[in-house]
């Protein structure tokens, strides 16, 4: 019998190992099995090794009986119990022992809804530099592309922390208006109450830079500290790859020095920082690794490469492992003029309020609590729009208005709506207990999970609850040791997961009456379903926490 948390990755790995015969030297590689996701296919199987892959392995596509029996009897860490494995027209179809899987998963929810840090990530620390927040800018100066970079950085910081990574966020936001706007958006970013000029650090940087100056100080334009040749410096650094070949002479400004100062302070005072100038020696010694990730909009990417090189030029102890996570442009459909970030937020806010009035009535929505609800819905709509596309791709914003209770461009509001429906469900059950209609919830060990037979219930468990820890892990996966300076992150994973979970839950909730008639012979199925809904609710809450979105109790 399998023990511990079931995992899709572990199961696929074990299935591939069990199916593949000893390969010839030039034999096929890669994955043979895949997990089914569609409701249609899940009616008959949970995993499939397609016929074409079997023919590549076995010639005629017929799996030998001893291998077939071995797959059917497979056990191991992370592998759920298997009911049967049969050869079909589509390929080798495997179905799990579903009642047992329901029981083991729903009896130990913490392993699926709580973060699962690994030893490798917990030994790592990251300085996360949100480039769009540098400088004394107010919120009206924030473009939509820069807002996208801010939201990517905010989500990435929390996703990394759930995996045990130590994260230090820079810069500290100083403009009061920008601080208020970020709080309105539910962005968790450090702030400073007043400007910290760090004069000693700035003076020291100026002295070092002037040693590399290409022209005398008195010949510089106003506002320029010095002029240095980055191309010349880059040619002297054979290990640095991936920088723009057009980098040449850099006019160093006070703003760039301010950004450098804050980055230096972060590297010096980060509690787990180890300079990576000697990263090989550090790795062999088992020390903690510190990397710098510059999250930057495409319009600022070229200038940020200059800051990166300037830091390396002036500071021999600057972390050598610096990566640039570039966010693509944001195009607005149907707007003749560009929108600033606050204008975009206010537009979505007015749409959320209008949709709430249409759905619930103007008198109901005037209640004070609705200001908080509409604020949360607006933040969700903005974050899901900005994060549901791969960060490096161009994204288009459609400004047309849709309902809060249907999926579409306002998928964030759709997720929040379904999260609130779960809260309403449990409130309804609790009222029934207080009225004597339902008994108190029994111990989980007393529940009969064989009563969960609806295909929608398996869809929620198999596509929603079991894969969730791997979704969290994917959203925090950064290949900081990869060559070049650019890096990508799967920052769309959580949003897309939540939208699909909401669609599956909404379909099930609309079709199945969970709180049945108060008849004793129906309580067993009701309790099993409520435990499944509790698991779905905890997944919602845990996923929304990585976006700094509060779960709503009503809409």
One Martini backbone bead per residue (centre of mass of N, CA, C, O) as a GRO file, in nm:
protein
  555
    1UNK     BB    1   0.096   0.035   0.023
    2UNK     BB    2   0.071   0.355  -0.009
    3UNK     BB    3   0.256   0.634   0.109
    4UNK     BB    4   0.186   0.936   0.147
    5UNK     BB    5   0.217   1.152  -0.103
    6UNK     BB    6   0.073   1.197  -0.391
    7UNK     BB    7   0.226   1.194  -0.728
    8UNK     BB    8   0.253   1.257  -1.055
    9UNK     BB    9   0.558   1.241  -1.105
   10UNK     BB   10   0.610   0.975  -0.953
   11UNK     BB   11   0.413   0.802  -1.119
   12UNK     BB   12   0.536   0.842  -1.399
   13UNK     BB   13   0.815   0.736  -1.328
   14UNK     BB   14   0.726   0.450  -1.241
   15UNK     BB   15   0.579   0.370  -1.504
   16UNK     BB   16   0.818   0.399  -1.697
   17UNK     BB   17   1.003   0.194  -1.552
   18UNK     BB   18   0.802  -0.055  -1.575
   19UNK     BB   19   0.763  -0.053  -1.897
   20UNK     BB   20   1.055  -0.037  -1.963
   21UNK     BB   21   1.283  -0.194  -2.112
   22UNK     BB   22   1.583  -0.277  -2.172
   23UNK     BB   23   1.776  -0.065  -2.336
   24UNK     BB   24   1.927   0.013  -2.594
   25UNK     BB   25   2.171   0.229  -2.677
   26UNK     BB   26   1.938   0.358  -2.900
   27UNK     BB   27   1.699   0.392  -2.742
   28UNK     BB   28   1.425   0.504  -2.616
   29UNK     BB   29   1.298   0.803  -2.467
   30UNK     BB   30   1.121   0.923  -2.225
   31UNK     BB   31   0.787   0.962  -2.204
   32UNK     BB   32   0.496   0.748  -2.210
   33UNK     BB   33   0.323   0.867  -2.004
   34UNK     BB   34  -0.004   1.012  -1.914
   35UNK     BB   35  -0.223   1.235  -1.783
   36UNK     BB   36  -0.544   1.266  -1.732
   37UNK     BB   37  -0.812   1.543  -1.763
   38UNK     BB   38  -1.060   1.464  -1.894
   39UNK     BB   39  -1.377   1.364  -1.831
   40UNK     BB   40  -1.405   1.154  -2.053
   41UNK     BB   41  -1.141   0.982  -1.994
   42UNK     BB   42  -1.192   0.944  -1.675
   43UNK     BB   43  -1.412   0.720  -1.703
   44UNK     BB   44  -1.166   0.487  -1.788
   45UNK     BB   45  -0.904   0.667  -1.705
   46UNK     BB   46  -0.584   0.808  -1.571
   47UNK     BB   47  -0.373   0.656  -1.751
   48UNK     BB   48  -0.154   0.675  -2.056
   49UNK     BB   49  -0.017   0.455  -2.308
   50UNK     BB   50   0.024   0.500  -2.613
   51UNK     BB   51   0.033   0.320  -2.896
   52UNK     BB   52   0.281   0.452  -3.030
   53UNK     BB   53   0.474   0.410  -2.786
   54UNK     BB   54   0.448   0.099  -2.778
   55UNK     BB   55   0.564   0.046  -3.066
   56UNK     BB   56   0.847   0.164  -2.998
   57UNK     BB   57   0.898  -0.064  -2.775
   58UNK     BB   58   0.730  -0.350  -2.907
   59UNK     BB   59   0.640  -0.306  -3.215
   60UNK     BB   60   0.326  -0.429  -3.194
   61UNK     BB   61   0.224  -0.302  -2.898
   62UNK     BB   62   0.259  -0.550  -2.716
   63UNK     BB   63   0.247  -0.622  -2.389
   64UNK     BB   64   0.390  -0.805  -2.183
   65UNK     BB   65   0.264  -0.977  -1.920
   66UNK     BB   66   0.483  -0.918  -1.704
   67UNK     BB   67   0.470  -0.611  -1.739
   68UNK     BB   68   0.170  -0.573  -1.693
   69UNK     BB   69   0.172  -0.692  -1.404
   70UNK     BB   70   0.378  -0.488  -1.291
   71UNK     BB   71   0.206  -0.236  -1.326
   72UNK     BB   72  -0.047  -0.334  -1.161
   73UNK     BB   73   0.165  -0.382  -0.895
   74UNK     BB   74   0.247  -0.105  -0.837
   75UNK     BB   75   0.483   0.042  -0.605
   76UNK     BB   76   0.542   0.352  -0.418
   77UNK     BB   77   0.650   0.654  -0.384
   78UNK     BB   78   0.360   0.841  -0.473
   79UNK     BB   79   0.186   0.584  -0.542
   80UNK     BB   80  -0.106   0.485  -0.623
   81UNK     BB   81  -0.345   0.271  -0.619
   82UNK     BB   82  -0.413  -0.004  -0.835
   83UNK     BB   83  -0.665  -0.163  -1.016
   84UNK     BB   84  -0.588  -0.137  -1.340
   85UNK     BB   85  -0.438  -0.287  -1.650
   86UNK     BB   86  -0.510  -0.221  -1.996
   87UNK     BB   87  -0.550  -0.320  -2.325
   88UNK     BB   88  -0.613  -0.087  -2.587
   89UNK     BB   89  -0.664   0.102  -2.861
   90UNK     BB   90  -0.515   0.355  -2.725
   91UNK     BB   91  -0.374   0.160  -2.506
   92UNK     BB   92  -0.247   0.186  -2.191
   93UNK     BB   93  -0.475   0.146  -1.925
   94UNK     BB   94  -0.511   0.327  -1.612
   95UNK     BB   95  -0.659   0.250  -1.291
   96UNK     BB   96  -0.754   0.354  -0.994
   97UNK     BB   97  -0.820   0.323  -0.648
   98UNK     BB   98  -1.045   0.543  -0.566
   99UNK     BB   99  -1.146   0.505  -0.272
  100UNK     BB  100  -0.856   0.497  -0.155
  101UNK     BB  101  -0.766   0.772  -0.255
  102UNK     BB  102  -0.976   0.937  -0.115
  103UNK     BB  103  -0.903   0.851   0.171
  104UNK     BB  104  -0.598   0.933   0.180
  105UNK     BB  105  -0.632   1.232   0.100
  106UNK     BB  106  -0.882   1.324   0.294
  107UNK     BB  107  -0.707   1.230   0.562
  108UNK     BB  108  -0.438   1.417   0.441
  109UNK     BB  109  -0.436   1.737   0.356
  110UNK     BB  110  -0.167   1.878   0.428
  111UNK     BB  111   0.008   1.748   0.191
  112UNK     BB  112  -0.168   1.934  -0.032
  113UNK     BB  113  -0.207   2.245   0.101
  114UNK     BB  114   0.080   2.253   0.192
  115UNK     BB  115   0.380   2.328   0.184
  116UNK     BB  116   0.685   2.163   0.011
  117UNK     BB  117   0.977   2.188   0.099
  118UNK     BB  118   1.300   2.165  -0.006
  119UNK     BB  119   1.630   2.135   0.059
  120UNK     BB  120   1.733   2.303  -0.186
  121UNK     BB  121   1.556   2.562  -0.149
  122UNK     BB  122   1.618   2.623   0.161
  123UNK     BB  123   1.936   2.689   0.068
  124UNK     BB  124   1.812   2.941  -0.070
  125UNK     BB  125   1.865   3.279  -0.201
  126UNK     BB  126   1.684   3.594  -0.288
  127UNK     BB  127   1.710   3.880  -0.487
  128UNK     BB  128   1.429   4.089  -0.553
  129UNK     BB  129   1.412   4.300  -0.838
  130UNK     BB  130   1.197   4.576  -0.890
  131UNK     BB  131   1.248   4.799  -1.131
  132UNK     BB  132   0.972   4.972  -1.143
  133UNK     BB  133   1.027   5.086  -0.826
  134UNK     BB  134   1.235   5.272  -0.897
  135UNK     BB  135   1.237   5.564  -0.775
  136UNK     BB  136   1.036   5.879  -0.754
  137UNK     BB  137   0.761   5.746  -0.827
  138UNK     BB  138   0.439   5.745  -0.910
  139UNK     BB  139   0.154   5.584  -1.010
  140UNK     BB  140   0.109   5.747  -1.286
  141UNK     BB  141   0.400   5.635  -1.401
  142UNK     BB  142   0.265   5.356  -1.433
  143UNK     BB  143   0.264   5.118  -1.644
  144UNK     BB  144   0.135   4.825  -1.757
  145UNK     BB  145   0.409   4.680  -1.788
  146UNK     BB  146   0.504   4.751  -1.501
  147UNK     BB  147   0.271   4.623  -1.349
  148UNK     BB  148   0.331   4.339  -1.442
  149UNK     BB  149   0.608   4.320  -1.304
  150UNK     BB  150   0.506   4.363  -1.015
  151UNK     BB  151   0.313   4.113  -1.005
  152UNK     BB  152   0.527   3.904  -1.065
  153UNK     BB  153   0.710   3.966  -0.820
  154UNK     BB  154   0.502   3.922  -0.596
  155UNK     BB  155   0.431   3.626  -0.662
  156UNK     BB  156   0.719   3.509  -0.664
  157UNK     BB  157   0.791   3.567  -0.371
  158UNK     BB  158   0.567   3.382  -0.247
  159UNK     BB  159   0.631   3.119  -0.396
  160UNK     BB  160   0.917   3.089  -0.283
  161UNK     BB  161   0.839   3.081   0.019
  162UNK     BB  162   0.667   2.816   0.004
  163UNK     BB  163   0.962   2.667  -0.073
  164UNK     BB  164   1.189   2.800   0.137
  165UNK     BB  165   1.275   3.070   0.029
  166UNK     BB  166   1.482   3.338   0.062
  167UNK     BB  167   1.348   3.675   0.049
  168UNK     BB  168   1.462   3.988  -0.099
  169UNK     BB  169   1.314   4.303  -0.137
  170UNK     BB  170   1.356   4.526  -0.418
  171UNK     BB  171   1.260   4.814  -0.340
  172UNK     BB  172   1.183   5.057  -0.127
  173UNK     BB  173   0.896   5.225  -0.102
  174UNK     BB  174   0.846   5.590  -0.092
  175UNK     BB  175   0.595   5.667  -0.227
  176UNK     BB  176   0.285   5.718  -0.100
  177UNK     BB  177   0.107   5.668  -0.352
  178UNK     BB  178   0.234   5.393  -0.428
  179UNK     BB  179   0.179   5.248  -0.168
  180UNK     BB  180  -0.131   5.272  -0.181
  181UNK     BB  181  -0.169   5.126  -0.451
  182UNK     BB  182  -0.044   4.853  -0.368
  183UNK     BB  183  -0.243   4.800  -0.138
  184UNK     BB  184  -0.496   4.801  -0.316
  185UNK     BB  185  -0.375   4.551  -0.490
  186UNK     BB  186  -0.229   4.350  -0.294
  187UNK     BB  187   0.076   4.433  -0.252
  188UNK     BB  188   0.375   4.288  -0.110
  189UNK     BB  189   0.584   4.560  -0.023
  190UNK     BB  190   0.832   4.729   0.071
  191UNK     BB  191   0.882   5.021   0.283
  192UNK     BB  192   0.954   5.373   0.315
  193UNK     BB  193   0.907   5.660   0.503
  194UNK     BB  194   1.191   5.762   0.387
  195UNK     BB  195   1.452   5.883   0.245
  196UNK     BB  196   1.752   5.696   0.154
  197UNK     BB  197   2.068   5.808   0.051
  198UNK     BB  198   2.335   5.689   0.129
  199UNK     BB  199   2.601   5.875   0.100
  200UNK     BB  200   2.848   5.695   0.135
  201UNK     BB  201   2.783   5.493  -0.089
  202UNK     BB  202   2.759   5.696  -0.324
  203UNK     BB  203   3.042   5.815  -0.304
  204UNK     BB  204   3.194   5.548  -0.349
  205UNK     BB  205   3.080   5.493  -0.630
  206UNK     BB  206   3.185   5.748  -0.768
  207UNK     BB  207   3.484   5.690  -0.730
  208UNK     BB  208   3.493   5.426  -0.889
  209UNK     BB  209   3.372   5.533  -1.156
  210UNK     BB  210   3.592   5.755  -1.213
  211UNK     BB  211   3.814   5.543  -1.273
  212UNK     BB  212   3.625   5.459  -1.545
  213UNK     BB  213   3.619   5.707  -1.694
  214UNK     BB  214   3.597   5.849  -2.028
  215UNK     BB  215   3.547   6.140  -1.905
  216UNK     BB  216   3.543   6.425  -1.778
  217UNK     BB  217   3.330   6.566  -1.553
  218UNK     BB  218   3.303   6.861  -1.686
  219UNK     BB  219   3.184   6.719  -1.972
  220UNK     BB  220   2.908   6.667  -1.858
  221UNK     BB  221   2.598   6.639  -1.835
  222UNK     BB  222   2.334   6.707  -1.671
  223UNK     BB  223   2.292   6.446  -1.421
  224UNK     BB  224   2.577   6.327  -1.474
  225UNK     BB  225   2.832   6.154  -1.321
  226UNK     BB  226   2.926   5.952  -1.559
  227UNK     BB  227   3.144   5.784  -1.812
  228UNK     BB  228   3.119   5.448  -1.939
  229UNK     BB  229   3.260   5.140  -2.064
  230UNK     BB  230   3.088   4.847  -2.108
  231UNK     BB  231   3.222   4.706  -2.344
  232UNK     BB  232   3.504   4.688  -2.222
  233UNK     BB  233   3.423   4.530  -1.970
  234UNK     BB  234   3.289   4.286  -2.114
  235UNK     BB  235   3.551   4.193  -2.267
  236UNK     BB  236   3.684   4.121  -1.967
  237UNK     BB  237   3.421   3.905  -1.941
  238UNK     BB  238   3.398   3.586  -2.051
  239UNK     BB  239   3.152   3.472  -1.859
  240UNK     BB  240   2.964   3.681  -1.999
  241UNK     BB  241   2.628   3.622  -2.114
  242UNK     BB  242   2.356   3.787  -2.304
  243UNK     BB  243   2.421   4.059  -2.378
  244UNK     BB  244   2.383   4.339  -2.536
  245UNK     BB  245   2.570   4.442  -2.815
  246UNK     BB  246   2.487   4.766  -2.775
  247UNK     BB  247   2.663   4.797  -2.550
  248UNK     BB  248   2.848   5.083  -2.421
  249UNK     BB  249   2.796   5.380  -2.341
  250UNK     BB  250   2.750   5.514  -2.005
  251UNK     BB  251   2.521   5.727  -1.843
  252UNK     BB  252   2.550   5.802  -1.518
  253UNK     BB  253   2.304   5.821  -1.275
  254UNK     BB  254   2.150   5.879  -0.981
  255UNK     BB  255   1.940   5.654  -1.009
  256UNK     BB  256   2.145   5.425  -1.056
  257UNK     BB  257   2.290   5.463  -0.786
  258UNK     BB  258   2.047   5.404  -0.609
  259UNK     BB  259   2.005   5.114  -0.707
  260UNK     BB  260   2.288   5.011  -0.631
  261UNK     BB  261   2.277   5.068  -0.329
  262UNK     BB  262   2.038   4.878  -0.262
  263UNK     BB  263   2.167   4.620  -0.370
  264UNK     BB  264   2.415   4.620  -0.191
  265UNK     BB  265   2.266   4.611   0.081
  266UNK     BB  266   2.124   4.346   0.030
  267UNK     BB  267   2.385   4.172  -0.008
  268UNK     BB  268   2.513   4.249   0.278
  269UNK     BB  269   2.230   4.193   0.469
  270UNK     BB  270   2.164   3.930   0.390
  271UNK     BB  271   2.126   3.654   0.598
  272UNK     BB  272   2.215   3.442   0.330
  273UNK     BB  273   2.468   3.566   0.214
  274UNK     BB  274   2.684   3.461  -0.064
  275UNK     BB  275   2.923   3.525  -0.250
  276UNK     BB  276   2.959   3.431  -0.613
  277UNK     BB  277   3.263   3.447  -0.705
  278UNK     BB  278   3.286   3.142  -0.551
  279UNK     BB  279   3.070   2.914  -0.632
  280UNK     BB  280   3.220   2.647  -0.646
  281UNK     BB  281   3.334   2.647  -0.360
  282UNK     BB  282   3.064   2.680  -0.219
  283UNK     BB  283   2.925   2.421  -0.316
  284UNK     BB  284   3.140   2.224  -0.196
  285UNK     BB  285   3.090   2.350   0.104
  286UNK     BB  286   2.769   2.398   0.147
  287UNK     BB  287   2.661   2.667   0.090
  288UNK     BB  288   2.481   2.938   0.049
  289UNK     BB  289   2.277   3.069  -0.206
  290UNK     BB  290   2.291   3.380  -0.400
  291UNK     BB  291   2.051   3.554  -0.591
  292UNK     BB  292   1.963   3.765  -0.874
  293UNK     BB  293   1.640   3.910  -0.960
  294UNK     BB  294   1.536   4.091  -1.243
  295UNK     BB  295   1.235   4.253  -1.266
  296UNK     BB  296   1.129   4.341  -1.603
  297UNK     BB  297   1.042   4.541  -1.838
  298UNK     BB  298   1.091   4.574  -2.171
  299UNK     BB  299   1.144   4.894  -2.153
  300UNK     BB  300   1.391   4.830  -1.918
  301UNK     BB  301   1.603   4.611  -2.000
  302UNK     BB  302   1.848   4.767  -2.111
  303UNK     BB  303   1.906   4.944  -1.860
  304UNK     BB  304   1.946   4.699  -1.660
  305UNK     BB  305   2.207   4.594  -1.786
  306UNK     BB  306   2.371   4.834  -1.692
  307UNK     BB  307   2.336   4.793  -1.387
  308UNK     BB  308   2.461   4.518  -1.373
  309UNK     BB  309   2.745   4.602  -1.481
  310UNK     BB  310   2.801   4.823  -1.275
  311UNK     BB  311   2.807   4.641  -1.030
  312UNK     BB  312   3.045   4.464  -1.126
  313UNK     BB  313   3.245   4.702  -1.161
  314UNK     BB  314   3.231   4.829  -0.849
  315UNK     BB  315   3.188   4.514  -0.735
  316UNK     BB  316   3.360   4.227  -0.656
  317UNK     BB  317   3.104   4.111  -0.458
  318UNK     BB  318   2.909   4.069  -0.657
  319UNK     BB  319   2.679   3.880  -0.769
  320UNK     BB  320   2.715   3.657  -1.036
  321UNK     BB  321   2.410   3.562  -1.002
  322UNK     BB  322   2.237   3.718  -1.259
  323UNK     BB  323   1.892   3.779  -1.347
  324UNK     BB  324   1.646   3.829  -1.619
  325UNK     BB  325   1.300   3.905  -1.590
  326UNK     BB  326   1.099   3.943  -1.867
  327UNK     BB  327   0.830   4.154  -1.955
  328UNK     BB  328   0.595   4.198  -2.160
  329UNK     BB  329   0.379   4.363  -2.333
  330UNK     BB  330   0.090   4.590  -2.308
  331UNK     BB  331  -0.218   4.574  -2.477
  332UNK     BB  332  -0.492   4.781  -2.572
  333UNK     BB  333  -0.824   4.720  -2.637
  334UNK     BB  334  -1.010   5.003  -2.734
  335UNK     BB  335  -0.775   5.229  -2.693
  336UNK     BB  336  -0.650   5.536  -2.804
  337UNK     BB  337  -0.508   5.551  -2.523
  338UNK     BB  338  -0.306   5.525  -2.279
  339UNK     BB  339  -0.279   5.349  -1.976
  340UNK     BB  340  -0.261   5.363  -1.657
  341UNK     BB  341  -0.265   5.185  -1.378
  342UNK     BB  342  -0.491   5.346  -1.224
  343UNK     BB  343  -0.694   5.356  -1.458
  344UNK     BB  344  -0.729   5.051  -1.484
  345UNK     BB  345  -0.826   4.999  -1.197
  346UNK     BB  346  -1.077   5.188  -1.202
  347UNK     BB  347  -1.220   5.041  -1.427
  348UNK     BB  348  -1.250   4.766  -1.285
  349UNK     BB  349  -1.396   4.874  -1.037
  350UNK     BB  350  -1.650   4.979  -1.184
  351UNK     BB  351  -1.726   4.701  -1.302
  352UNK     BB  352  -1.764   4.551  -1.035
  353UNK     BB  353  -1.986   4.733  -0.927
  354UNK     BB  354  -2.186   4.703  -1.159
  355UNK     BB  355  -2.214   4.392  -1.139
  356UNK     BB  356  -2.320   4.389  -0.844
  357UNK     BB  357  -2.574   4.555  -0.891
  358UNK     BB  358  -2.703   4.367  -1.106
  359UNK     BB  359  -2.708   4.108  -0.910
  360UNK     BB  360  -2.804   4.255  -0.605
  361UNK     BB  361  -2.833   4.554  -0.589
  362UNK     BB  362  -2.799   4.872  -0.475
  363UNK     BB  363  -2.863   4.837  -0.169
  364UNK     BB  364  -2.671   4.599  -0.105
  365UNK     BB  365  -2.398   4.739  -0.216
  366UNK     BB  366  -2.394   4.984   0.002
  367UNK     BB  367  -2.256   4.827   0.187
  368UNK     BB  368  -1.956   4.845   0.348
  369UNK     BB  369  -1.846   4.553   0.283
  370UNK     BB  370  -1.836   4.601  -0.036
  371UNK     BB  371  -1.572   4.752  -0.062
  372UNK     BB  372  -1.395   4.506  -0.003
  373UNK     BB  373  -1.504   4.317  -0.218
  374UNK     BB  374  -1.444   4.499  -0.466
  375UNK     BB  375  -1.142   4.517  -0.412
  376UNK     BB  376  -1.085   4.211  -0.441
  377UNK     BB  377  -1.202   4.177  -0.727
  378UNK     BB  378  -1.014   4.377  -0.866
  379UNK     BB  379  -0.745   4.247  -0.794
  380UNK     BB  380  -0.811   3.978  -0.927
  381UNK     BB  381  -0.859   4.077  -1.214
  382UNK     BB  382  -0.578   4.201  -1.256
  383UNK     BB  383  -0.395   3.956  -1.187
  384UNK     BB  384  -0.512   3.749  -1.390
  385UNK     BB  385  -0.458   3.910  -1.644
  386UNK     BB  386  -0.138   3.947  -1.594
  387UNK     BB  387  -0.074   3.616  -1.517
  388UNK     BB  388  -0.209   3.418  -1.754
  389UNK     BB  389   0.049   3.496  -1.903
  390UNK     BB  390   0.334   3.470  -2.021
  391UNK     BB  391   0.565   3.701  -1.928
  392UNK     BB  392   0.722   3.722  -2.219
  393UNK     BB  393   0.456   3.791  -2.342
  394UNK     BB  394   0.228   3.932  -2.511
  395UNK     BB  395  -0.052   4.133  -2.403
  396UNK     BB  396  -0.412   4.162  -2.397
  397UNK     BB  397  -0.655   4.413  -2.324
  398UNK     BB  398  -0.994   4.388  -2.241
  399UNK     BB  399  -1.234   4.645  -2.156
  400UNK     BB  400  -1.461   4.478  -2.140
  401UNK     BB  401  -1.756   4.374  -1.983
  402UNK     BB  402  -1.820   4.130  -1.725
  403UNK     BB  403  -1.922   3.895  -1.529
  404UNK     BB  404  -1.850   3.763  -1.205
  405UNK     BB  405  -1.996   3.455  -1.267
  406UNK     BB  406  -1.806   3.437  -1.522
  407UNK     BB  407  -1.607   3.340  -1.745
  408UNK     BB  408  -1.307   3.524  -1.856
  409UNK     BB  409  -1.151   3.818  -1.826
  410UNK     BB  410  -1.271   3.777  -1.514
  411UNK     BB  411  -1.137   3.521  -1.367
  412UNK     BB  412  -1.084   3.626  -1.082
  413UNK     BB  413  -1.383   3.668  -1.006
  414UNK     BB  414  -1.464   3.374  -1.054
  415UNK     BB  415  -1.289   3.256  -0.830
  416UNK     BB  416  -1.406   3.424  -0.592
  417UNK     BB  417  -1.696   3.328  -0.625
  418UNK     BB  418  -1.637   3.021  -0.566
  419UNK     BB  419  -1.513   3.063  -0.291
  420UNK     BB  420  -1.774   3.183  -0.166
  421UNK     BB  421  -1.955   2.933  -0.209
  422UNK     BB  422  -1.808   2.759  -0.003
  423UNK     BB  423  -1.867   2.933   0.242
  424UNK     BB  424  -2.176   2.909   0.215
  425UNK     BB  425  -2.195   2.606   0.249
  426UNK     BB  426  -2.077   2.595   0.546
  427UNK     BB  427  -2.285   2.785   0.664
  428UNK     BB  428  -2.530   2.606   0.601
  429UNK     BB  429  -2.440   2.365   0.770
  430UNK     BB  430  -2.416   2.511   1.045
  431UNK     BB  431  -2.711   2.595   1.062
  432UNK     BB  432  -2.820   2.304   1.055
  433UNK     BB  433  -2.693   2.222   1.324
  434UNK     BB  434  -2.828   2.446   1.502
  435UNK     BB  435  -3.126   2.333   1.404
  436UNK     BB  436  -3.102   1.999   1.392
  437UNK     BB  437  -3.062   1.872   1.097
  438UNK     BB  438  -2.757   1.817   1.160
  439UNK     BB  439  -2.489   1.666   1.241
  440UNK     BB  440  -2.198   1.651   1.345
  441UNK     BB  441  -1.890   1.624   1.243
  442UNK     BB  442  -1.710   1.367   1.187
  443UNK     BB  443  -1.467   1.172   1.184
  444UNK     BB  444  -1.272   1.091   0.921
  445UNK     BB  445  -1.255   0.778   0.991
  446UNK     BB  446  -1.590   0.754   0.947
  447UNK     BB  447  -1.577   0.784   0.653
  448UNK     BB  448  -1.736   0.710   0.326
  449UNK     BB  449  -1.566   0.718   0.016
  450UNK     BB  450  -1.742   0.521  -0.167
  451UNK     BB  451  -1.972   0.756  -0.212
  452UNK     BB  452  -1.771   0.871  -0.431
  453UNK     BB  453  -1.903   0.855  -0.778
  454UNK     BB  454  -1.874   1.111  -0.912
  455UNK     BB  455  -1.700   1.251  -1.170
  456UNK     BB  456  -1.660   1.534  -1.034
  457UNK     BB  457  -1.505   1.431  -0.783
  458UNK     BB  458  -1.256   1.317  -0.931
  459UNK     BB  459  -1.176   1.575  -1.076
  460UNK     BB  460  -1.107   1.737  -0.817
  461UNK     BB  461  -0.890   1.544  -0.709
  462UNK     BB  462  -0.706   1.479  -0.971
  463UNK     BB  463  -0.688   1.799  -1.079
  464UNK     BB  464  -0.663   1.959  -0.791
  465UNK     BB  465  -0.534   1.824  -0.528
  466UNK     BB  466  -0.293   1.639  -0.610
  467UNK     BB  467  -0.130   1.862  -0.802
  468UNK     BB  468  -0.081   2.122  -0.627
  469UNK     BB  469   0.215   2.100  -0.521
  470UNK     BB  470   0.332   2.111  -0.815
  471UNK     BB  471   0.232   2.392  -0.885
  472UNK     BB  472   0.391   2.541  -0.670
  473UNK     BB  473   0.668   2.446  -0.765
  474UNK     BB  474   0.654   2.559  -1.057
  475UNK     BB  475   0.614   2.868  -0.972
  476UNK     BB  476   0.928   2.848  -0.825
  477UNK     BB  477   1.092   2.783  -1.078
  478UNK     BB  478   1.453   2.839  -1.105
  479UNK     BB  479   1.726   2.872  -1.344
  480UNK     BB  480   2.010   3.008  -1.217
  481UNK     BB  481   2.234   2.813  -1.383
  482UNK     BB  482   2.187   2.918  -1.644
  483UNK     BB  483   2.266   3.045  -1.923
  484UNK     BB  484   2.292   3.360  -1.916
  485UNK     BB  485   2.057   3.631  -1.814
  486UNK     BB  486   1.801   3.491  -1.874
  487UNK     BB  487   1.470   3.426  -1.730
  488UNK     BB  488   1.216   3.197  -1.630
  489UNK     BB  489   0.864   3.173  -1.522
  490UNK     BB  490   0.566   3.009  -1.386
  491UNK     BB  491   0.339   3.258  -1.323
  492UNK     BB  492   0.065   3.111  -1.449
  493UNK     BB  493  -0.007   2.849  -1.291
  494UNK     BB  494  -0.206   2.934  -1.062
  495UNK     BB  495  -0.424   3.077  -1.228
  496UNK     BB  496  -0.494   2.842  -1.419
  497UNK     BB  497  -0.565   2.644  -1.198
  498UNK     BB  498  -0.800   2.810  -1.068
  499UNK     BB  499  -0.981   2.821  -1.315
  500UNK     BB  500  -1.018   2.513  -1.351
  501UNK     BB  501  -1.124   2.457  -1.068
  502UNK     BB  502  -1.371   2.645  -1.092
  503UNK     BB  503  -1.506   2.496  -1.325
  504UNK     BB  504  -1.536   2.222  -1.186
  505UNK     BB  505  -1.688   2.320  -0.937
  506UNK     BB  506  -1.926   2.465  -1.072
  507UNK     BB  507  -2.037   2.219  -1.220
  508UNK     BB  508  -2.085   2.049  -0.966
  509UNK     BB  509  -2.254   2.252  -0.789
  510UNK     BB  510  -2.489   2.284  -1.005
  511UNK     BB  511  -2.560   1.957  -0.999
  512UNK     BB  512  -2.503   1.913  -0.686
  513UNK     BB  513  -2.655   1.823  -0.378
  514UNK     BB  514  -2.493   1.840  -0.086
  515UNK     BB  515  -2.729   1.941   0.094
  516UNK     BB  516  -2.939   1.739   0.200
  517UNK     BB  517  -3.163   1.577   0.335
  518UNK     BB  518  -3.257   1.521   0.680
  519UNK     BB  519  -3.139   1.206   0.640
  520UNK     BB  520  -2.961   0.952   0.768
  521UNK     BB  521  -2.904   0.794   0.485
  522UNK     BB  522  -2.751   1.076   0.368
  523UNK     BB  523  -2.503   1.158   0.549
  524UNK     BB  524  -2.261   1.005   0.435
  525UNK     BB  525  -2.243   1.153   0.162
  526UNK     BB  526  -2.234   1.441   0.271
  527UNK     BB  527  -1.965   1.415   0.433
  528UNK     BB  528  -1.784   1.333   0.198
  529UNK     BB  529  -1.838   1.590   0.034
  530UNK     BB  530  -1.747   1.797   0.247
  531UNK     BB  531  -1.454   1.701   0.256
  532UNK     BB  532  -1.396   1.769  -0.035
  533UNK     BB  533  -1.469   2.073  -0.009
  534UNK     BB  534  -1.254   2.135   0.200
  535UNK     BB  535  -1.016   2.077   0.016
  536UNK     BB  536  -1.085   2.284  -0.202
  537UNK     BB  537  -1.079   2.530  -0.015
  538UNK     BB  538  -0.779   2.503   0.074
  539UNK     BB  539  -0.664   2.536  -0.206
  540UNK     BB  540  -0.770   2.810  -0.263
  541UNK     BB  541  -0.635   2.957  -0.024
  542UNK     BB  542  -0.340   2.881  -0.088
  543UNK     BB  543  -0.331   3.004  -0.375
  544UNK     BB  544  -0.425   3.296  -0.305
  545UNK     BB  545  -0.182   3.360  -0.116
  546UNK     BB  546   0.027   3.388  -0.360
  547UNK     BB  547  -0.159   3.664  -0.442
  548UNK     BB  548  -0.276   3.825  -0.198
  549UNK     BB  549  -0.572   3.692  -0.166
  550UNK     BB  550  -0.872   3.708  -0.017
  551UNK     BB  551  -1.107   3.517   0.096
  552UNK     BB  552  -1.442   3.497   0.039
  553UNK     BB  553  -1.767   3.477   0.212
  554UNK     BB  554  -1.900   3.681  -0.003
  555UNK     BB  555  -2.130   3.778  -0.308
   0.00000   0.00000   0.00000
